[in-house]
Amino acid sequence: MGGFISLSTYDVNLFCHRISVDPVFRNAVLNGSEKPWNESGLDPVEIEALRSGDVGLLYRRGADAFLLHQLARFQVEGLTPKRYAASMKYGRVLPRD
């Protein structure tokens, strides 16, 4: 099945896309609402990875790097560009600043 992504990967990509283009959704996430997380279709591993900044794991599972970068752009859950780069390059999650 080469070339296909799982529905779960689609949900990660969609979540990141919505962070980028939907200000209401983005503000809900940034203001700590649980609603976007609960309605995202993400599995618990993906939610934990997103919330902890483990974008490298999500990338290795098939998520799009450009869309994942939107999380750092808007600093979702404290993900900075430095933490994003460390997770993508080294597979490490740096502590929050």
Secondary structure as GFF3:
##gff-version 3
##sequence-region A 1 97
A	DSSP	alpha_helix	7	21	.	.	.	ID=ss1
A	DSSP	alpha_helix	23	30	.	.	.	ID=ss2
A	DSSP	alpha_helix	35	38	.	.	.	ID=ss3
A	DSSP	alpha_helix	44	52	.	.	.	ID=ss4
A	DSSP	alpha_helix	55	60	.	.	.	ID=ss5
A	DSSP	alpha_helix	65	73	.	.	.	ID=ss6
A	DSSP	three_ten_helix	76	78	.	.	.	ID=ss7
A	DSSP	alpha_helix	81	90	.	.	.	ID=ss8
###
